């Protein structure tokens, strides 16, 4: 009776061990798939942020061009005047 019970226990433990051994690679594969998916999402977000940065940089560069300033001066009724070098040096040196 004890021998039969011991054999059953060994068989059940062997089946459980085999199932655990088969489950580990499946679990690792699922974890790797999830990590790859998260990495792909992070890369897409990074690309989107980089694209936004480039768009903002281009918009800032466009607004600093003389053509844009002249265009905006006509829209906002701003008049540009020539500053002579003596006044510019005084303003720059704060004298």
C-alpha positions, 0 to 999 in steps of 0.5 A: 500500500505504501509503495503504491502511494509512493509511486503515485506521488512520484508520478504526479510530481513527475507530471507537475515537473514536466508541465513546469518545464514546458511552461517556462519557455512559453512564459519567457516567450510571452515576456519577450514579446511584451517587451518587444511591443513596449520597445516598439511603442517607445520608439514610435513615441520617440520618433513622434517627439523628434518630428514635433521638435523638427517642426517647431524648430522649422517654425522658429527658423521661418519666423526669424527670416527677413522675409517673414519679418517684412511680411509681418510688418505689413500685417501689423503696421510696423515700420523698420528704421535704420539705426546708425552705428553711433546709437547702436554702440551706445545702446550696446555699451549702455553708456 
